Amino acid sequence: MRVSVVGAGLGGLCLAQGLHGAGIEADVYERDPAITARFQGYRLVLSPVGFEALRGCLPPRWHPLLDAIVGDAYGERLILDPQLNQIGELGPGRPGIVIDRQVLRHLLLTGLAVHTGAALTCYDVLADGKVEARFAHGGPATTDLLVGADGVGSAVRAVLSPRTTPTDTGVRFVIGRTPLTERFAGLTRAFGSKIAGDGVSLLLGAMRFRTPPKEAAEELAPEVALPDVRDYVRWAMILPPNGSFGASTPQETVLSRMEGWHPDLRALIEQSDPDNSTLLSIRVVEPRERWAPGPVTLLGDAIHATSPTGGNGANTALRDADLLRRCLIEAAEGRQNLLGAVGDYERQMLEYGVEAVRHSLDALPAFVPKPEPA
């Protein structure tokens, strides 16, 4: 059996690792010109379900390394004013651990065949049931199963399920990260909380590695090369729905809305990495139809993109990867045919995927400031 995965995000790479470990051929096709073409290094919170799905797809020999490079998720989930005084509560948080996306992506890339600069243009299901995928550069690929793990703007979904399209929530946010110095360690009470300012919300999260990733890999799994990343604070400022970005830098946009804020909060933004800060929009993809059964399927944000306020986007993609891995192993071992295995995956994935999107949208209003006056 050969599987072609379109998209080298966390879900697609996790699936490819899981299939590789099971002896199933898996190739990954990524439209970016290089793996490092875009910075993808912000902190993620993994739920117990997401973490166990990730472990299930990784070789057991890497489990000690995975345990070493994560951190512990904690925080009071308060609502604070810009001077860090408590003015409310967000409610209890969910248990989980934190991991750096860039570090995890490098771990998942290890040993995989990834074709970069491979933007999918179209695909055809052939008479023998296989799929021929064609790309903007390079020759076509013939595969038993094509998996669209290519994100919110999925080229695979556009063909497979054209009526399933992204919805822009109208919410924008600026995200960045700052080295976790002794000064910023004192912001512990703000980690996991919402700082409610004048028309904006600022969210902070600490990424404290149990062991620095590069050192952990050298000691526990020398075949894995991980970035030399140190502890940092991930920050995200959510703008009101009609908030503008203008021509200023991400840091300038944030600082312009922090007049009179606590000096430590302003310093956190001033000392952030300018190359790793960006403006993003919150778009969701809600599954709206069940496509015809066949040798093409979808995974992760390509079919159920969530708002980050739900904390379940990466977790759901990893869950997809582990579920599809297990279904395909059953097909490879002859316990059912390929289309039956894919159908089992889709039925379960669509059920919990719809719920994940709804949960994330239900959580969004608690973090979004009121619209600015016209």
C-alpha positions as CSV (number, residue, x, y, z in Angstrom):
1,M,0.0,0.0,0.0
2,R,1.2,3.5,-0.8
3,V,-0.2,6.6,0.7
4,S,0.4,10.2,-0.5
5,V,0.0,13.0,2.0
6,V,-0.6,16.5,0.7
7,G,0.6,19.0,3.4
8,A,3.6,18.9,5.8
9,G,1.8,20.3,8.8
10,L,1.6,18.4,12.1
11,G,-1.3,16.2,11.2
12,G,0.1,15.1,7.8
13,L,3.6,14.5,9.2
14,C,2.2,12.6,12.2
15,L,0.2,10.3,9.9
16,A,3.3,9.7,7.7
17,Q,5.4,8.8,10.8
18,G,2.7,6.4,12.0
19,L,2.5,4.7,8.6
20,H,6.2,4.6,8.2
21,G,6.5,2.8,11.5
22,A,3.9,0.3,10.4
23,G,5.8,-0.5,7.2
24,I,3.3,1.3,4.9
25,E,4.9,3.5,2.2
26,A,4.0,7.2,2.8
27,D,5.2,10.2,0.8
28,V,4.6,13.8,1.8
29,Y,4.1,16.7,-0.7
30,E,4.4,20.2,0.6
31,R,3.6,23.3,-1.5
32,D,6.2,25.6,0.4
33,P,9.5,25.8,-1.4
34,A,11.3,24.6,1.7
35,I,10.4,23.1,5.1
36,T,11.7,26.2,6.8
37,A,10.1,28.7,4.4
38,R,7.6,29.8,7.1
39,F,8.2,30.2,10.8
40,Q,5.9,27.8,12.7
41,G,7.2,27.9,16.2
42,Y,4.6,28.8,18.7
43,R,3.6,27.0,21.8
44,L,0.8,24.4,21.7
45,V,-1.2,22.9,24.5
46,L,-1.8,19.1,23.9
47,S,-4.7,17.4,25.6
48,P,-4.3,13.9,26.9
49,V,-6.1,12.7,23.8
50,G,-3.8,14.6,21.4
51,F,-0.6,13.6,23.3
52,E,-1.5,9.9,23.3
53,A,-2.3,10.1,19.5
54,L,1.1,11.7,18.9
55,R,2.8,9.0,20.9
56,G,0.9,6.3,19.0
57,C,2.3,7.6,15.7
58,L,5.9,7.9,16.9
59,P,8.5,5.1,17.2
60,P,8.6,3.9,20.8
61,R,12.3,4.7,20.9
62,W,11.5,8.4,20.6
63,H,9.0,8.4,23.5
64,P,11.7,9.4,26.1
65,L,12.7,12.3,23.9
66,L,9.1,13.4,23.5
67,D,8.7,13.3,27.3
68,A,11.9,15.4,27.7
69,I,11.0,18.2,25.3
70,V,7.5,19.1,26.5
71,G,6.5,21.3,29.4
72,D,3.7,21.4,31.9
73,A,0.5,23.5,31.2
74,Y,-0.6,25.5,34.1
75,G,-2.2,28.8,34.8
76,E,-5.1,30.2,36.9
77,R,-7.2,31.3,33.8
78,L,-8.1,34.7,35.3
79,I,-9.2,37.9,33.7
80,L,-6.8,40.7,34.6
81,D,-6.7,44.4,33.8
82,P,-3.7,46.0,32.1
83,Q,-2.1,46.5,35.6
84,L,-2.4,42.8,36.3
85,N,-5.1,43.1,38.9
86,Q,-7.8,40.4,38.9
87,I,-11.2,41.5,37.6
88,G,-12.8,38.1,36.8
89,E,-12.2,34.5,36.0
90,L,-12.3,32.5,32.7
91,G,-13.1,29.2,34.4
92,P,-11.1,26.1,35.0
93,G,-8.6,25.0,32.4
94,R,-8.2,21.5,30.9
95,P,-5.3,19.3,31.8
96,G,-2.5,19.0,29.3
97,I,1.1,19.6,28.4
98,V,2.8,22.2,26.2
99,I,5.1,21.7,23.2
100,D,6.7,24.0,20.7
101,R,5.3,23.6,17.2
102,Q,8.7,24.1,15.5
103,V,10.4,21.5,17.7
104,L,7.6,19.0,17.2
105,R,7.6,19.5,13.4
106,H,11.3,18.8,13.2
107,L,10.8,15.6,15.3
108,L,8.0,14.5,12.9
109,L,10.1,15.3,9.8
110,T,12.9,12.9,10.9
111,G,13.3,10.0,8.4
112,L,10.4,11.0,6.1
113,A,10.4,11.6,2.3
114,V,9.1,15.1,1.9
115,H,8.7,16.7,-1.6
116,T,8.8,20.5,-1.2
117,G,7.7,23.0,-3.9
118,A,4.9,20.5,-4.7
119,A,1.6,22.4,-4.9
120,L,-1.2,20.1,-5.9
121,T,-3.0,21.2,-9.0
122,C,-5.5,18.4,-9.5
123,Y,-6.0,14.6,-9.1
124,D,-7.9,11.9,-10.9
125,V,-9.2,8.5,-9.6
126,L,-8.1,6.0,-12.2
127,A,-10.0,2.9,-13.5
128,D,-8.0,0.6,-11.2
129,G,-9.0,2.6,-8.1
130,K,-5.7,4.3,-7.6
131,V,-5.3,8.0,-7.6
132,E,-3.0,10.1,-9.8
133,A,-2.1,13.4,-8.2
134,R,-0.5,16.2,-10.3
135,F,1.6,19.1,-9.0
136,A,2.7,22.5,-10.3
137,H,6.3,21.2,-10.4
138,G,7.5,17.7,-10.9
139,G,5.9,14.6,-12.2
140,P,2.6,13.0,-11.2
141,A,2.3,10.6,-8.3
142,T,0.2,7.5,-8.4
143,T,-1.0,6.3,-5.0
144,D,-3.5,3.9,-3.3
145,L,-4.8,6.7,-1.0
146,L,-4.5,10.5,-1.3
147,V,-4.8,12.4,2.0
148,G,-5.5,16.1,2.0
149,A,-3.7,17.5,5.1
150,D,-3.1,20.8,3.4
151,G,-4.8,23.2,5.8
152,V,-7.6,25.7,5.6
153,G,-7.1,26.5,2.0
154,S,-6.9,22.8,1.0
155,A,-6.5,22.1,-2.7
156,V,-7.7,18.5,-2.1
157,R,-10.9,19.6,-0.4
158,A,-11.6,22.0,-3.2
159,V,-12.0,19.0,-5.5
160,L,-13.3,16.4,-3.1
161,S,-15.9,18.5,-1.2
162,P,-16.2,21.9,-3.1
163,R,-19.2,23.1,-1.0
164,T,-17.1,22.9,2.2
165,T,-15.4,26.2,2.3
166,P,-13.6,28.3,5.0
167,T,-15.6,30.9,7.0
168,D,-13.8,34.0,8.1
169,T,-14.9,34.9,11.7
170,G,-13.6,38.5,11.2
171,V,-11.4,38.2,14.2
172,R,-7.7,39.1,13.8
173,F,-4.8,38.6,16.2
174,V,-1.1,39.4,16.4
175,I,1.1,36.6,17.7
176,G,4.7,36.5,18.8
177,R,7.2,35.2,21.3
178,T,9.7,36.6,23.7
179,P,12.6,34.9,25.5
180,L,11.5,33.9,29.0
181,T,13.9,36.0,31.2
182,E,13.9,36.4,34.9
183,R,11.9,39.6,34.6
184,F,9.1,37.9,32.6
185,A,9.1,34.8,34.9
186,G,7.3,37.1,37.3
187,L,4.3,37.2,35.0
188,T,3.3,33.7,36.1
189,R,-0.2,34.9,37.2
190,A,-0.8,36.1,33.7
191,F,0.1,32.9,32.0
192,G,-3.2,31.2,30.9
193,S,-5.2,34.3,31.8
194,K,-6.8,37.0,29.6
195,I,-5.6,40.6,30.0
196,A,-8.6,42.8,29.1
197,G,-7.5,46.1,27.7
198,D,-9.3,48.9,25.9
199,G,-10.7,47.1,22.9
200,V,-8.1,44.3,22.9
201,S,-7.3,41.1,24.7
202,L,-3.8,39.9,25.4
203,L,-3.1,36.2,26.1
204,L,0.2,34.9,27.5
205,G,1.5,31.3,27.7
206,A,4.9,30.1,28.9
207,M,6.9,27.5,27.1
208,R,9.3,25.9,29.6
209,F,11.0,22.8,28.3
210,R,11.8,20.1,30.7
211,T,15.1,19.7,28.8
212,P,16.3,22.1,26.0
213,P,15.3,20.2,22.8
214,K,18.7,20.2,21.1
215,E,20.4,18.8,24.2
216,A,17.6,16.2,24.7
217,A,17.9,14.9,21.1
218,E,21.7,14.7,21.3
219,E,21.4,12.6,24.5
220,L,18.3,10.5,23.8
221,A,18.0,10.2,20.0
222,P,21.1,11.3,18.1
223,E,19.4,10.6,14.8
224,V,17.0,13.4,15.5
225,A,18.1,17.0,14.9
226,L,16.0,19.5,16.9
227,P,16.3,23.3,16.9
228,D,18.2,25.1,19.7
229,V,15.1,26.7,21.2
230,R,15.1,28.1,24.8
231,D,12.2,28.9,27.1
232,Y,9.9,31.7,25.9
233,V,6.6,33.5,26.4
234,R,4.1,33.1,23.6
235,W,1.8,36.2,23.4
236,A,-1.2,36.9,21.3
237,M,-3.2,40.1,21.1
238,I,-6.8,39.6,19.8
239,L,-8.1,42.7,18.0
240,P,-11.8,43.6,17.8
241,P,-13.6,42.2,14.7
242,N,-13.1,45.4,12.7
243,G,-9.6,46.1,14.1
244,S,-7.1,47.3,11.5
245,F,-3.4,46.3,11.2
246,G,-2.2,49.2,9.0
247,A,1.3,49.4,7.7
248,S,3.0,49.1,11.0
249,T,4.9,46.1,12.3
250,P,3.2,43.5,14.5
251,Q,5.0,44.9,17.6
252,E,4.0,48.4,16.8
253,T,0.4,47.4,16.3
254,V,0.4,45.8,19.7
255,L,2.3,48.5,21.5
256,S,0.0,51.2,20.1
257,R,-2.9,49.6,22.0
258,M,-1.0,49.2,25.3
259,E,-0.7,52.9,26.4
260,G,-0.4,53.0,30.2
261,W,-0.2,49.2,30.6
262,H,2.1,47.5,33.2
263,P,5.7,48.1,32.3
264,D,6.5,44.3,32.3
265,L,3.7,43.7,29.7
266,R,5.0,46.5,27.4
267,A,8.6,45.2,27.8
268,L,7.5,41.7,26.9
269,I,6.3,43.0,23.5
270,E,9.3,45.4,23.0
271,Q,11.7,42.5,23.6
272,S,10.0,40.0,21.3
273,D,11.5,38.4,18.3
274,P,10.6,40.7,15.4
275,D,11.1,37.9,12.8
276,N,8.6,35.6,14.6
277,S,5.6,37.9,15.0
278,T,2.7,38.1,12.6
279,L,-0.9,39.0,12.0
280,L,-3.3,36.1,11.5
281,S,-7.0,35.8,10.8
282,I,-9.3,33.3,12.5
283,R,-11.0,31.1,9.9
284,V,-12.9,27.9,10.5
285,V,-13.9,25.0,8.3
286,E,-17.0,23.2,9.3
287,P,-17.7,19.9,7.6
288,R,-21.0,20.4,5.6
289,E,-21.3,17.2,3.5
290,R,-20.2,13.6,3.3
291,W,-18.4,13.2,0.0
292,A,-18.6,10.0,-2.0
293,P,-16.5,7.1,-0.7
294,G,-13.3,6.6,-2.5
295,P,-9.4,6.6,-2.3
296,V,-9.2,10.3,-1.3
297,T,-9.8,11.7,2.2
298,L,-9.1,14.7,4.4
299,L,-7.4,15.3,7.7
300,G,-6.9,18.2,10.2
301,D,-7.6,21.8,9.2
302,A,-8.4,20.8,5.7
303,I,-11.8,19.5,6.9
304,H,-12.3,20.9,10.5
305,A,-10.3,24.0,11.1
306,T,-11.1,25.4,14.5
307,S,-10.6,28.8,16.3
308,P,-7.4,28.7,18.4
309,T,-9.5,29.8,21.4
310,G,-10.8,26.3,21.6
311,G,-7.4,24.8,22.1
312,N,-8.3,21.8,20.0
313,G,-7.0,22.4,16.5
314,A,-3.7,20.5,16.7
315,N,-5.1,18.0,19.1
316,T,-7.9,17.1,16.6
317,A,-5.4,16.8,13.7
318,L,-3.2,14.5,15.7
319,R,-6.3,12.4,16.7
320,D,-7.1,12.2,13.0
321,A,-3.6,11.0,12.2
322,D,-3.6,8.2,14.8
323,L,-7.2,7.1,13.9
324,L,-6.4,6.9,10.1
325,R,-3.1,5.2,10.9
326,R,-4.9,2.4,12.8
327,C,-7.6,2.1,10.1
328,L,-5.0,1.8,7.4
329,I,-3.0,-0.8,9.3
330,E,-6.2,-2.9,9.4
331,A,-6.4,-2.7,5.6
332,A,-2.7,-3.4,5.1
333,E,-3.1,-6.6,7.3
334,G,-6.1,-7.7,5.3
335,R,-8.6,-7.3,8.0
336,Q,-10.8,-5.1,5.7
337,N,-10.4,-3.4,2.4
338,L,-9.0,0.0,1.8
339,L,-12.3,1.8,1.1
340,G,-13.8,0.2,4.2
341,A,-10.9,1.4,6.3
342,V,-11.2,4.9,5.0
343,G,-14.9,4.9,5.5
344,D,-14.5,3.9,9.1
345,Y,-12.0,6.8,9.6
346,E,-14.3,9.3,8.0
347,R,-17.4,8.4,10.0
348,Q,-15.5,8.8,13.3
349,M,-13.5,11.9,12.2
350,L,-16.5,13.8,11.0
351,E,-18.4,13.2,14.2
352,Y,-15.7,14.5,16.6
353,G,-14.5,17.1,14.0
354,V,-17.8,18.8,13.9
355,E,-17.9,19.0,17.7
356,A,-14.3,20.4,17.8
357,V,-15.3,23.3,15.5
358,R,-18.4,24.0,17.5
359,H,-16.5,24.0,20.8
360,S,-13.9,26.4,19.5
361,L,-16.6,28.8,18.2
362,D,-18.4,28.6,21.5
363,A,-15.2,29.6,23.3
364,L,-14.4,32.5,21.0
365,P,-16.6,35.2,22.4
366,A,-15.0,35.1,25.8
367,F,-11.7,36.2,24.3
368,V,-12.9,38.7,21.6
369,P,-13.1,42.4,22.5
370,K,-16.0,44.5,21.5
371,P,-15.9,46.0,18.0
372,E,-14.3,49.4,17.6
373,P,-16.6,52.4,16.9
374,A,-17.0,52.9,13.1
